[in-house]
Amino acid sequence: MYFGKPYRETAEMIAEITGEGRENMMIFGDRLYTDIATGRRHGIAATLVLTGETTMADVERATEEERPDLLLPSLAEADALLFG
């Protein structure tokens, strides 16, 4: 059994701890192959923040399945988006 991103067990653990369905979750991260892949592969909305290792060029090269649902310059914009 594997644990961590992007494995199924991680999505299951988040759902169990929060008591929420995946349709009510959003994962935020700065890596396409871990954070965003966790969301995309397991039914959780995935938001990429461009404050880490992933660049806009990486996003442009990614396949449709690898791309985030939402793209933000930083988590500051996420706060404004979620809480107005």
PDB file of N, CA, C and O in Angstrom, chain B, residues numbered from 101:
ATOM      1  N   MET B 101       0.847  -1.172   0.000  1.00  0.00           N
ATOM      2  CA  MET B 101       0.000   0.000   0.000  1.00  0.00           C
ATOM      3  C   MET B 101       0.892   1.234   0.000  1.00  0.00           C
ATOM      4  O   MET B 101       1.915   1.293   0.682  1.00  0.00           O
ATOM      5  N   TYR B 102       0.467   2.219  -0.790  1.00  0.00           N
ATOM      6  CA  TYR B 102       1.192   3.480  -0.867  1.00  0.00           C
ATOM      7  C   TYR B 102       0.390   4.566  -0.175  1.00  0.00           C
ATOM      8  O   TYR B 102      -0.841   4.542  -0.176  1.00  0.00           O
ATOM      9  N   PHE B 103       1.085   5.504   0.407  1.00  0.00           N
ATOM     10  CA  PHE B 103       0.420   6.642   1.019  1.00  0.00           C
ATOM     11  C   PHE B 103       1.173   7.892   0.617  1.00  0.00           C
ATOM     12  O   PHE B 103       2.403   7.902   0.573  1.00  0.00           O
ATOM     13  N   GLY B 104       0.445   8.924   0.331  1.00  0.00           N
ATOM     14  CA  GLY B 104       1.035  10.192  -0.099  1.00  0.00           C
ATOM     15  C   GLY B 104       0.375  10.629  -1.389  1.00  0.00           C
ATOM     16  O   GLY B 104      -0.570   9.997  -1.862  1.00  0.00           O
ATOM     17  N   LYS B 105       0.865  11.687  -1.941  1.00  0.00           N
ATOM     18  CA  LYS B 105       0.301  12.192  -3.186  1.00  0.00           C
ATOM     19  C   LYS B 105       1.045  11.556  -4.349  1.00  0.00           C
ATOM     20  O   LYS B 105       2.273  11.491  -4.294  1.00  0.00           O
ATOM     21  N   PRO B 106       0.412  11.104  -5.350  1.00  0.00           N
ATOM     22  CA  PRO B 106      -0.980  11.247  -5.778  1.00  0.00           C
ATOM     23  C   PRO B 106      -1.841  10.005  -5.546  1.00  0.00           C
ATOM     24  O   PRO B 106      -2.780   9.772  -6.307  1.00  0.00           O
ATOM     25  N   TYR B 107      -1.561   9.222  -4.548  1.00  0.00           N
ATOM     26  CA  TYR B 107      -2.234   7.936  -4.373  1.00  0.00           C
ATOM     27  C   TYR B 107      -3.655   8.056  -3.805  1.00  0.00           C
ATOM     28  O   TYR B 107      -3.973   8.989  -3.068  1.00  0.00           O
ATOM     29  N   ARG B 108      -4.481   7.102  -4.165  1.00  0.00           N
ATOM     30  CA  ARG B 108      -5.893   7.029  -3.788  1.00  0.00           C
ATOM     31  C   ARG B 108      -6.068   7.106  -2.277  1.00  0.00           C
ATOM     32  O   ARG B 108      -6.991   7.759  -1.789  1.00  0.00           O
ATOM     33  N   GLU B 109      -5.194   6.451  -1.544  1.00  0.00           N
ATOM     34  CA  GLU B 109      -5.313   6.426  -0.084  1.00  0.00           C
ATOM     35  C   GLU B 109      -5.295   7.831   0.526  1.00  0.00           C
ATOM     36  O   GLU B 109      -5.926   8.070   1.556  1.00  0.00           O
ATOM     37  N   THR B 110      -4.590   8.735  -0.095  1.00  0.00           N
ATOM     38  CA  THR B 110      -4.548  10.110   0.403  1.00  0.00           C
ATOM     39  C   THR B 110      -5.916  10.763   0.274  1.00  0.00           C
ATOM     40  O   THR B 110      -6.391  11.397   1.216  1.00  0.00           O
ATOM     41  N   ALA B 111      -6.550  10.613  -0.878  1.00  0.00           N
ATOM     42  CA  ALA B 111      -7.890  11.173  -1.084  1.00  0.00           C
ATOM     43  C   ALA B 111      -8.887  10.540  -0.112  1.00  0.00           C
ATOM     44  O   ALA B 111      -9.744  11.230   0.440  1.00  0.00           O
ATOM     45  N   GLU B 112      -8.774   9.242   0.092  1.00  0.00           N
ATOM     46  CA  GLU B 112      -9.671   8.552   1.023  1.00  0.00           C
ATOM     47  C   GLU B 112      -9.483   9.049   2.453  1.00  0.00           C
ATOM     48  O   GLU B 112     -10.460   9.231   3.180  1.00  0.00           O
ATOM     49  N   MET B 113      -8.238   9.269   2.858  1.00  0.00           N
ATOM     50  CA  MET B 113      -7.959   9.757   4.199  1.00  0.00           C
ATOM     51  C   MET B 113      -8.536  11.153   4.412  1.00  0.00           C
ATOM     52  O   MET B 113      -9.124  11.426   5.459  1.00  0.00           O
ATOM     53  N   ILE B 114      -8.376  12.035   3.435  1.00  0.00           N
ATOM     54  CA  ILE B 114      -8.918  13.392   3.551  1.00  0.00           C
ATOM     55  C   ILE B 114     -10.436  13.336   3.697  1.00  0.00           C
ATOM     56  O   ILE B 114     -11.006  14.041   4.529  1.00  0.00           O
ATOM     57  N   ALA B 115     -11.087  12.505   2.893  1.00  0.00           N
ATOM     58  CA  ALA B 115     -12.544  12.365   2.972  1.00  0.00           C
ATOM     59  C   ALA B 115     -12.968  11.829   4.333  1.00  0.00           C
ATOM     60  O   ALA B 115     -13.947  12.297   4.914  1.00  0.00           O
ATOM     61  N   GLU B 116     -12.239  10.861   4.832  1.00  0.00           N
ATOM     62  CA  GLU B 116     -12.583  10.266   6.131  1.00  0.00           C
ATOM     63  C   GLU B 116     -12.399  11.271   7.268  1.00  0.00           C
ATOM     64  O   GLU B 116     -13.261  11.383   8.139  1.00  0.00           O
ATOM     65  N   ILE B 117     -11.298  11.992   7.266  1.00  0.00           N
ATOM     66  CA  ILE B 117     -11.013  12.949   8.337  1.00  0.00           C
ATOM     67  C   ILE B 117     -12.001  14.110   8.328  1.00  0.00           C
ATOM     68  O   ILE B 117     -12.472  14.542   9.380  1.00  0.00           O
ATOM     69  N   THR B 118     -12.311  14.611   7.133  1.00  0.00           N
ATOM     70  CA  THR B 118     -13.186  15.782   7.050  1.00  0.00           C
ATOM     71  C   THR B 118     -14.669  15.429   7.067  1.00  0.00           C
ATOM     72  O   THR B 118     -15.509  16.263   7.404  1.00  0.00           O
ATOM     73  N   GLY B 119     -14.986  14.182   6.701  1.00  0.00           N
ATOM     74  CA  GLY B 119     -16.384  13.797   6.606  1.00  0.00           C
ATOM     75  C   GLY B 119     -17.076  14.380   5.383  1.00  0.00           C
ATOM     76  O   GLY B 119     -18.304  14.379   5.303  1.00  0.00           O
ATOM     77  N   GLU B 120     -16.304  14.871   4.443  1.00  0.00           N
ATOM     78  CA  GLU B 120     -16.844  15.492   3.229  1.00  0.00           C
ATOM     79  C   GLU B 120     -16.686  14.565   2.035  1.00  0.00           C
ATOM     80  O   GLU B 120     -15.760  13.757   1.961  1.00  0.00           O
ATOM     81  N   GLY B 121     -17.614  14.709   1.110  1.00  0.00           N
ATOM     82  CA  GLY B 121     -17.472  14.016  -0.162  1.00  0.00           C
ATOM     83  C   GLY B 121     -16.453  14.735  -1.033  1.00  0.00           C
ATOM     84  O   GLY B 121     -16.234  15.937  -0.882  1.00  0.00           O
ATOM     85  N   ARG B 122     -15.850  14.018  -1.918  1.00  0.00           N
ATOM     86  CA  ARG B 122     -14.821  14.614  -2.779  1.00  0.00           C
ATOM     87  C   ARG B 122     -15.348  15.761  -3.621  1.00  0.00           C
ATOM     88  O   ARG B 122     -14.594  16.661  -3.991  1.00  0.00           O
ATOM     89  N   GLU B 123     -16.646  15.734  -3.926  1.00  0.00           N
ATOM     90  CA  GLU B 123     -17.236  16.818  -4.720  1.00  0.00           C
ATOM     91  C   GLU B 123     -17.266  18.136  -3.951  1.00  0.00           C
ATOM     92  O   GLU B 123     -17.483  19.192  -4.546  1.00  0.00           O
ATOM     93  N   ASN B 124     -17.050  18.088  -2.633  1.00  0.00           N
ATOM     94  CA  ASN B 124     -17.024  19.288  -1.791  1.00  0.00           C
ATOM     95  C   ASN B 124     -15.614  19.696  -1.392  1.00  0.00           C
ATOM     96  O   ASN B 124     -15.443  20.582  -0.554  1.00  0.00           O
ATOM     97  N   MET B 125     -14.614  19.071  -1.972  1.00  0.00           N
ATOM     98  CA  MET B 125     -13.221  19.347  -1.614  1.00  0.00           C
ATOM     99  C   MET B 125     -12.499  20.081  -2.730  1.00  0.00           C
ATOM    100  O   MET B 125     -12.893  20.043  -3.896  1.00  0.00           O
ATOM    101  N   MET B 126     -11.420  20.755  -2.323  1.00  0.00           N
ATOM    102  CA  MET B 126     -10.496  21.342  -3.291  1.00  0.00           C
ATOM    103  C   MET B 126      -9.101  21.191  -2.712  1.00  0.00           C
ATOM    104  O   MET B 126      -8.859  21.511  -1.548  1.00  0.00           O
ATOM    105  N   ILE B 127      -8.193  20.701  -3.532  1.00  0.00           N
ATOM    106  CA  ILE B 127      -6.800  20.575  -3.110  1.00  0.00           C
ATOM    107  C   ILE B 127      -6.006  21.711  -3.756  1.00  0.00           C
ATOM    108  O   ILE B 127      -6.181  22.019  -4.935  1.00  0.00           O
ATOM    109  N   PHE B 128      -5.139  22.320  -2.966  1.00  0.00           N
ATOM    110  CA  PHE B 128      -4.269  23.390  -3.444  1.00  0.00           C
ATOM    111  C   PHE B 128      -2.841  22.879  -3.423  1.00  0.00           C
ATOM    112  O   PHE B 128      -2.433  22.202  -2.479  1.00  0.00           O
ATOM    113  N   GLY B 129      -2.090  23.197  -4.449  1.00  0.00           N
ATOM    114  CA  GLY B 129      -0.698  22.782  -4.460  1.00  0.00           C
ATOM    115  C   GLY B 129       0.089  23.462  -5.548  1.00  0.00           C
ATOM    116  O   GLY B 129      -0.454  24.184  -6.384  1.00  0.00           O
ATOM    117  N   ASP B 130       1.396  23.214  -5.520  1.00  0.00           N
ATOM    118  CA  ASP B 130       2.282  23.861  -6.494  1.00  0.00           C
ATOM    119  C   ASP B 130       2.976  22.872  -7.427  1.00  0.00           C
ATOM    120  O   ASP B 130       3.902  23.244  -8.148  1.00  0.00           O
ATOM    121  N   ARG B 131       2.536  21.617  -7.416  1.00  0.00           N
ATOM    122  CA  ARG B 131       3.156  20.610  -8.286  1.00  0.00           C
ATOM    123  C   ARG B 131       2.085  19.851  -9.066  1.00  0.00           C
ATOM    124  O   ARG B 131       1.122  19.343  -8.492  1.00  0.00           O
ATOM    125  N   LEU B 132       2.270  19.786 -10.374  1.00  0.00           N
ATOM    126  CA  LEU B 132       1.318  19.073 -11.220  1.00  0.00           C
ATOM    127  C   LEU B 132       1.310  17.581 -10.925  1.00  0.00           C
ATOM    128  O   LEU B 132       0.246  16.963 -10.890  1.00  0.00           O
ATOM    129  N   TYR B 133       2.481  16.996 -10.714  1.00  0.00           N
ATOM    130  CA  TYR B 133       2.599  15.541 -10.624  1.00  0.00           C
ATOM    131  C   TYR B 133       2.283  14.971  -9.245  1.00  0.00           C
ATOM    132  O   TYR B 133       2.231  13.752  -9.081  1.00  0.00           O
ATOM    133  N   THR B 134       2.071  15.833  -8.254  1.00  0.00           N
ATOM    134  CA  THR B 134       1.680  15.336  -6.928  1.00  0.00           C
ATOM    135  C   THR B 134       0.335  15.937  -6.516  1.00  0.00           C
ATOM    136  O   THR B 134      -0.684  15.247  -6.509  1.00  0.00           O
ATOM    137  N   ASP B 135       0.342  17.212  -6.177  1.00  0.00           N
ATOM    138  CA  ASP B 135      -0.857  17.873  -5.662  1.00  0.00           C
ATOM    139  C   ASP B 135      -2.007  17.842  -6.670  1.00  0.00           C
ATOM    140  O   ASP B 135      -3.100  17.367  -6.360  1.00  0.00           O
ATOM    141  N   ILE B 136      -1.755  18.343  -7.860  1.00  0.00           N
ATOM    142  CA  ILE B 136      -2.808  18.433  -8.869  1.00  0.00           C
ATOM    143  C   ILE B 136      -3.213  17.040  -9.329  1.00  0.00           C
ATOM    144  O   ILE B 136      -4.397  16.789  -9.558  1.00  0.00           O
ATOM    145  N   ALA B 137      -2.261  16.139  -9.468  1.00  0.00           N
ATOM    146  CA  ALA B 137      -2.579  14.762  -9.857  1.00  0.00           C
ATOM    147  C   ALA B 137      -3.478  14.083  -8.830  1.00  0.00           C
ATOM    148  O   ALA B 137      -4.345  13.293  -9.202  1.00  0.00           O
ATOM    149  N   THR B 138      -3.288  14.375  -7.551  1.00  0.00           N
ATOM    150  CA  THR B 138      -4.145  13.793  -6.518  1.00  0.00           C
ATOM    151  C   THR B 138      -5.596  14.183  -6.765  1.00  0.00           C
ATOM    152  O   THR B 138      -6.486  13.332  -6.755  1.00  0.00           O
ATOM    153  N   GLY B 139      -5.824  15.448  -6.982  1.00  0.00           N
ATOM    154  CA  GLY B 139      -7.187  15.899  -7.237  1.00  0.00           C
ATOM    155  C   GLY B 139      -7.753  15.336  -8.528  1.00  0.00           C
ATOM    156  O   GLY B 139      -8.852  14.783  -8.542  1.00  0.00           O
ATOM    157  N   ARG B 140      -7.017  15.472  -9.592  1.00  0.00           N
ATOM    158  CA  ARG B 140      -7.519  15.068 -10.913  1.00  0.00           C
ATOM    159  C   ARG B 140      -7.818  13.571 -10.977  1.00  0.00           C
ATOM    160  O   ARG B 140      -8.806  13.164 -11.589  1.00  0.00           O
ATOM    161  N   ARG B 141      -6.991  12.763 -10.365  1.00  0.00           N
ATOM    162  CA  ARG B 141      -7.172  11.307 -10.429  1.00  0.00           C
ATOM    163  C   ARG B 141      -8.262  10.788  -9.509  1.00  0.00           C
ATOM    164  O   ARG B 141      -8.769   9.684  -9.710  1.00  0.00           O
ATOM    165  N   HIS B 142      -8.634  11.579  -8.492  1.00  0.00           N
ATOM    166  CA  HIS B 142      -9.517  11.044  -7.461  1.00  0.00           C
ATOM    167  C   HIS B 142     -10.753  11.900  -7.196  1.00  0.00           C
ATOM    168  O   HIS B 142     -11.339  11.830  -6.116  1.00  0.00           O
ATOM    169  N   GLY B 143     -11.149  12.707  -8.179  1.00  0.00           N
ATOM    170  CA  GLY B 143     -12.413  13.422  -8.093  1.00  0.00           C
ATOM    171  C   GLY B 143     -12.459  14.606  -7.153  1.00  0.00           C
ATOM    172  O   GLY B 143     -13.523  14.953  -6.642  1.00  0.00           O
ATOM    173  N   ILE B 144     -11.317  15.229  -6.918  1.00  0.00           N
ATOM    174  CA  ILE B 144     -11.244  16.418  -6.062  1.00  0.00           C
ATOM    175  C   ILE B 144     -10.809  17.586  -6.941  1.00  0.00           C
ATOM    176  O   ILE B 144      -9.852  17.457  -7.705  1.00  0.00           O
ATOM    177  N   ALA B 145     -11.495  18.719  -6.844  1.00  0.00           N
ATOM    178  CA  ALA B 145     -11.081  19.897  -7.606  1.00  0.00           C
ATOM    179  C   ALA B 145      -9.646  20.252  -7.228  1.00  0.00           C
ATOM    180  O   ALA B 145      -9.268  20.194  -6.058  1.00  0.00           O
ATOM    181  N   ALA B 146      -8.860  20.617  -8.225  1.00  0.00           N
ATOM    182  CA  ALA B 146      -7.437  20.865  -7.999  1.00  0.00           C
ATOM    183  C   ALA B 146      -7.055  22.277  -8.443  1.00  0.00           C
ATOM    184  O   ALA B 146      -7.296  22.673  -9.583  1.00  0.00           O
ATOM    185  N   THR B 147      -6.453  23.028  -7.510  1.00  0.00           N
ATOM    186  CA  THR B 147      -6.010  24.386  -7.792  1.00  0.00           C
ATOM    187  C   THR B 147      -4.494  24.452  -7.718  1.00  0.00           C
ATOM    188  O   THR B 147      -3.889  24.078  -6.714  1.00  0.00           O
ATOM    189  N   LEU B 148      -3.895  24.931  -8.790  1.00  0.00           N
ATOM    190  CA  LEU B 148      -2.446  25.109  -8.837  1.00  0.00           C
ATOM    191  C   LEU B 148      -2.112  26.542  -8.485  1.00  0.00           C
ATOM    192  O   LEU B 148      -2.682  27.476  -9.050  1.00  0.00           O
ATOM    193  N   VAL B 149      -1.182  26.721  -7.545  1.00  0.00           N
ATOM    194  CA  VAL B 149      -0.661  28.048  -7.233  1.00  0.00           C
ATOM    195  C   VAL B 149       0.750  28.127  -7.799  1.00  0.00           C
ATOM    196  O   VAL B 149       1.552  27.207  -7.642  1.00  0.00           O
ATOM    197  N   LEU B 150       1.034  29.232  -8.451  1.00  0.00           N
ATOM    198  CA  LEU B 150       2.313  29.382  -9.153  1.00  0.00           C
ATOM    199  C   LEU B 150       3.398  29.971  -8.260  1.00  0.00           C
ATOM    200  O   LEU B 150       4.196  30.789  -8.719  1.00  0.00           O
ATOM    201  N   THR B 151       3.439  29.571  -7.002  1.00  0.00           N
ATOM    202  CA  THR B 151       4.457  30.074  -6.078  1.00  0.00           C
ATOM    203  C   THR B 151       5.520  29.028  -5.790  1.00  0.00           C
ATOM    204  O   THR B 151       6.421  29.265  -4.985  1.00  0.00           O
ATOM    205  N   GLY B 152       5.425  27.876  -6.436  1.00  0.00           N
ATOM    206  CA  GLY B 152       6.382  26.799  -6.199  1.00  0.00           C
ATOM    207  C   GLY B 152       7.131  26.448  -7.460  1.00  0.00           C
ATOM    208  O   GLY B 152       7.497  27.320  -8.247  1.00  0.00           O
ATOM    209  N   GLU B 153       7.357  25.157  -7.645  1.00  0.00           N
ATOM    210  CA  GLU B 153       8.210  24.733  -8.750  1.00  0.00           C
ATOM    211  C   GLU B 153       7.542  24.733 -10.113  1.00  0.00           C
ATOM    212  O   GLU B 153       8.237  24.824 -11.125  1.00  0.00           O
ATOM    213  N   THR B 154       6.215  24.634 -10.178  1.00  0.00           N
ATOM    214  CA  THR B 154       5.539  24.574 -11.468  1.00  0.00           C
ATOM    215  C   THR B 154       5.435  25.958 -12.084  1.00  0.00           C
ATOM    216  O   THR B 154       5.072  26.927 -11.418  1.00  0.00           O
ATOM    217  N   THR B 155       5.759  26.030 -13.361  1.00  0.00           N
ATOM    218  CA  THR B 155       5.686  27.297 -14.091  1.00  0.00           C
ATOM    219  C   THR B 155       4.507  27.268 -15.057  1.00  0.00           C
ATOM    220  O   THR B 155       3.918  26.214 -15.298  1.00  0.00           O
ATOM    221  N   MET B 156       4.171  28.416 -15.598  1.00  0.00           N
ATOM    222  CA  MET B 156       3.110  28.485 -16.595  1.00  0.00           C
ATOM    223  C   MET B 156       3.483  27.656 -17.814  1.00  0.00           C
ATOM    224  O   MET B 156       2.605  27.059 -18.438  1.00  0.00           O
ATOM    225  N   ALA B 157       4.754  27.605 -18.165  1.00  0.00           N
ATOM    226  CA  ALA B 157       5.210  26.785 -19.294  1.00  0.00           C
ATOM    227  C   ALA B 157       4.930  25.302 -19.026  1.00  0.00           C
ATOM    228  O   ALA B 157       4.567  24.568 -19.945  1.00  0.00           O
ATOM    229  N   ASP B 158       5.094  24.860 -17.787  1.00  0.00           N
ATOM    230  CA  ASP B 158       4.781  23.467 -17.430  1.00  0.00           C
ATOM    231  C   ASP B 158       3.295  23.186 -17.640  1.00  0.00           C
ATOM    232  O   ASP B 158       2.925  22.134 -18.160  1.00  0.00           O
ATOM    233  N   VAL B 159       2.460  24.116 -17.239  1.00  0.00           N
ATOM    234  CA  VAL B 159       1.013  23.951 -17.399  1.00  0.00           C
ATOM    235  C   VAL B 159       0.662  23.871 -18.874  1.00  0.00           C
ATOM    236  O   VAL B 159      -0.149  23.037 -19.276  1.00  0.00           O
ATOM    237  N   GLU B 160       1.258  24.720 -19.670  1.00  0.00           N
ATOM    238  CA  GLU B 160       0.986  24.733 -21.106  1.00  0.00           C
ATOM    239  C   GLU B 160       1.415  23.437 -21.780  1.00  0.00           C
ATOM    240  O   GLU B 160       0.787  23.007 -22.748  1.00  0.00           O
ATOM    241  N   ARG B 161       2.474  22.810 -21.283  1.00  0.00           N
ATOM    242  CA  ARG B 161       2.951  21.534 -21.844  1.00  0.00           C
ATOM    243  C   ARG B 161       2.151  20.331 -21.354  1.00  0.00           C
ATOM    244  O   ARG B 161       2.187  19.269 -21.976  1.00  0.00           O
ATOM    245  N   ALA B 162       1.442  20.487 -20.263  1.00  0.00           N
ATOM    246  CA  ALA B 162       0.706  19.372 -19.655  1.00  0.00           C
ATOM    247  C   ALA B 162      -0.476  18.961 -20.527  1.00  0.00           C
ATOM    248  O   ALA B 162      -1.028  19.764 -21.279  1.00  0.00           O
ATOM    249  N   THR B 163      -0.846  17.694 -20.406  1.00  0.00           N
ATOM    250  CA  THR B 163      -2.049  17.223 -21.096  1.00  0.00           C
ATOM    251  C   THR B 163      -3.280  17.766 -20.372  1.00  0.00           C
ATOM    252  O   THR B 163      -3.178  18.262 -19.250  1.00  0.00           O
ATOM    253  N   GLU B 164      -4.418  17.673 -21.005  1.00  0.00           N
ATOM    254  CA  GLU B 164      -5.662  18.139 -20.392  1.00  0.00           C
ATOM    255  C   GLU B 164      -5.904  17.461 -19.049  1.00  0.00           C
ATOM    256  O   GLU B 164      -6.350  18.109 -18.102  1.00  0.00           O
ATOM    257  N   GLU B 165      -5.617  16.167 -18.955  1.00  0.00           N
ATOM    258  CA  GLU B 165      -5.823  15.412 -17.718  1.00  0.00           C
ATOM    259  C   GLU B 165      -4.873  15.826 -16.601  1.00  0.00           C
ATOM    260  O   GLU B 165      -5.167  15.613 -15.425  1.00  0.00           O
ATOM    261  N   GLU B 166      -3.749  16.410 -16.959  1.00  0.00           N
ATOM    262  CA  GLU B 166      -2.747  16.816 -15.969  1.00  0.00           C
ATOM    263  C   GLU B 166      -2.931  18.254 -15.491  1.00  0.00           C
ATOM    264  O   GLU B 166      -2.315  18.663 -14.507  1.00  0.00           O
ATOM    265  N   ARG B 167      -3.763  19.012 -16.171  1.00  0.00           N
ATOM    266  CA  ARG B 167      -3.926  20.433 -15.848  1.00  0.00           C
ATOM    267  C   ARG B 167      -4.873  20.648 -14.671  1.00  0.00           C
ATOM    268  O   ARG B 167      -5.796  19.865 -14.453  1.00  0.00           O
ATOM    269  N   PRO B 168      -4.633  21.717 -13.919  1.00  0.00           N
ATOM    270  CA  PRO B 168      -5.494  22.012 -12.768  1.00  0.00           C
ATOM    271  C   PRO B 168      -6.871  22.502 -13.216  1.00  0.00           C
ATOM    272  O   PRO B 168      -7.055  22.954 -14.346  1.00  0.00           O
ATOM    273  N   ASP B 169      -7.814  22.401 -12.311  1.00  0.00           N
ATOM    274  CA  ASP B 169      -9.143  22.962 -12.551  1.00  0.00           C
ATOM    275  C   ASP B 169      -9.122  24.483 -12.447  1.00  0.00           C
ATOM    276  O   ASP B 169      -9.883  25.177 -13.122  1.00  0.00           O
ATOM    277  N   LEU B 170      -8.233  24.990 -11.587  1.00  0.00           N
ATOM    278  CA  LEU B 170      -8.112  26.423 -11.347  1.00  0.00           C
ATOM    279  C   LEU B 170      -6.635  26.751 -11.202  1.00  0.00           C
ATOM    280  O   LEU B 170      -5.864  25.950 -10.673  1.00  0.00           O
ATOM    281  N   LEU B 171      -6.242  27.922 -11.668  1.00  0.00           N
ATOM    282  CA  LEU B 171      -4.849  28.362 -11.619  1.00  0.00           C
ATOM    283  C   LEU B 171      -4.804  29.732 -10.952  1.00  0.00           C
ATOM    284  O   LEU B 171      -5.515  30.651 -11.361  1.00  0.00           O
ATOM    285  N   LEU B 172      -3.964  29.868  -9.921  1.00  0.00           N
ATOM    286  CA  LEU B 172      -3.849  31.125  -9.190  1.00  0.00           C
ATOM    287  C   LEU B 172      -2.383  31.516  -9.042  1.00  0.00           C
ATOM    288  O   LEU B 172      -1.516  30.648  -8.936  1.00  0.00           O
ATOM    289  N   PRO B 173      -2.103  32.817  -9.034  1.00  0.00           N
ATOM    290  CA  PRO B 173      -0.721  33.261  -8.834  1.00  0.00           C
ATOM    291  C   PRO B 173      -0.172  32.888  -7.458  1.00  0.00           C
ATOM    292  O   PRO B 173       1.012  32.580  -7.319  1.00  0.00           O
ATOM    293  N   SER B 174      -1.050  32.918  -6.427  1.00  0.00           N
ATOM    294  CA  SER B 174      -0.618  32.593  -5.065  1.00  0.00           C
ATOM    295  C   SER B 174      -1.827  32.232  -4.218  1.00  0.00           C
ATOM    296  O   SER B 174      -2.966  32.342  -4.671  1.00  0.00           O
ATOM    297  N   LEU B 175      -1.575  31.803  -2.990  1.00  0.00           N
ATOM    298  CA  LEU B 175      -2.667  31.484  -2.071  1.00  0.00           C
ATOM    299  C   LEU B 175      -3.427  32.727  -1.616  1.00  0.00           C
ATOM    300  O   LEU B 175      -4.564  32.616  -1.159  1.00  0.00           O
ATOM    301  N   ALA B 176      -2.823  33.902  -1.732  1.00  0.00           N
ATOM    302  CA  ALA B 176      -3.525  35.138  -1.367  1.00  0.00           C
ATOM    303  C   ALA B 176      -4.787  35.301  -2.209  1.00  0.00           C
ATOM    304  O   ALA B 176      -5.824  35.727  -1.701  1.00  0.00           O
ATOM    305  N   GLU B 177      -4.702  34.966  -3.483  1.00  0.00           N
ATOM    306  CA  GLU B 177      -5.870  35.044  -4.351  1.00  0.00           C
ATOM    307  C   GLU B 177      -6.917  33.992  -3.977  1.00  0.00           C
ATOM    308  O   GLU B 177      -8.115  34.215  -4.152  1.00  0.00           O
ATOM    309  N   ALA B 178      -6.469  32.866  -3.471  1.00  0.00           N
ATOM    310  CA  ALA B 178      -7.403  31.828  -3.038  1.00  0.00           C
ATOM    311  C   ALA B 178      -8.233  32.332  -1.869  1.00  0.00           C
ATOM    312  O   ALA B 178      -9.440  32.097  -1.822  1.00  0.00           O
ATOM    313  N   ASP B 179      -7.619  33.005  -0.948  1.00  0.00           N
ATOM    314  CA  ASP B 179      -8.316  33.543   0.202  1.00  0.00           C
ATOM    315  C   ASP B 179      -9.412  34.524  -0.247  1.00  0.00           C
ATOM    316  O   ASP B 179     -10.545  34.461   0.232  1.00  0.00           O
ATOM    317  N   ALA B 180      -9.067  35.411  -1.153  1.00  0.00           N
ATOM    318  CA  ALA B 180     -10.040  36.384  -1.656  1.00  0.00           C
ATOM    319  C   ALA B 180     -11.149  35.691  -2.436  1.00  0.00           C
ATOM    320  O   ALA B 180     -12.313  36.076  -2.326  1.00  0.00           O
ATOM    321  N   LEU B 181     -10.813  34.694  -3.207  1.00  0.00           N
ATOM    322  CA  LEU B 181     -11.787  33.954  -4.002  1.00  0.00           C
ATOM    323  C   LEU B 181     -12.781  33.201  -3.120  1.00  0.00           C
ATOM    324  O   LEU B 181     -13.983  33.209  -3.385  1.00  0.00           O
ATOM    325  N   LEU B 182     -12.279  32.560  -2.083  1.00  0.00           N
ATOM    326  CA  LEU B 182     -13.116  31.747  -1.217  1.00  0.00           C
ATOM    327  C   LEU B 182     -13.914  32.552  -0.194  1.00  0.00           C
ATOM    328  O   LEU B 182     -15.049  32.202   0.131  1.00  0.00           O
ATOM    329  N   PHE B 183     -13.319  33.628   0.311  1.00  0.00           N
ATOM    330  CA  PHE B 183     -13.936  34.358   1.424  1.00  0.00           C
ATOM    331  C   PHE B 183     -14.300  35.793   1.091  1.00  0.00           C
ATOM    332  O   PHE B 183     -14.739  36.549   1.958  1.00  0.00           O
ATOM    333  N   GLY B 184     -14.115  36.171  -0.180  1.00  0.00           N
ATOM    334  CA  GLY B 184     -14.537  37.497  -0.637  1.00  0.00           C
ATOM    335  C   GLY B 184     -13.707  38.569  -0.078  1.00  0.00           C
ATOM    336  O   GLY B 184     -13.937  39.743  -0.369  1.00  0.00           O
TER     337      GLY B 184
END
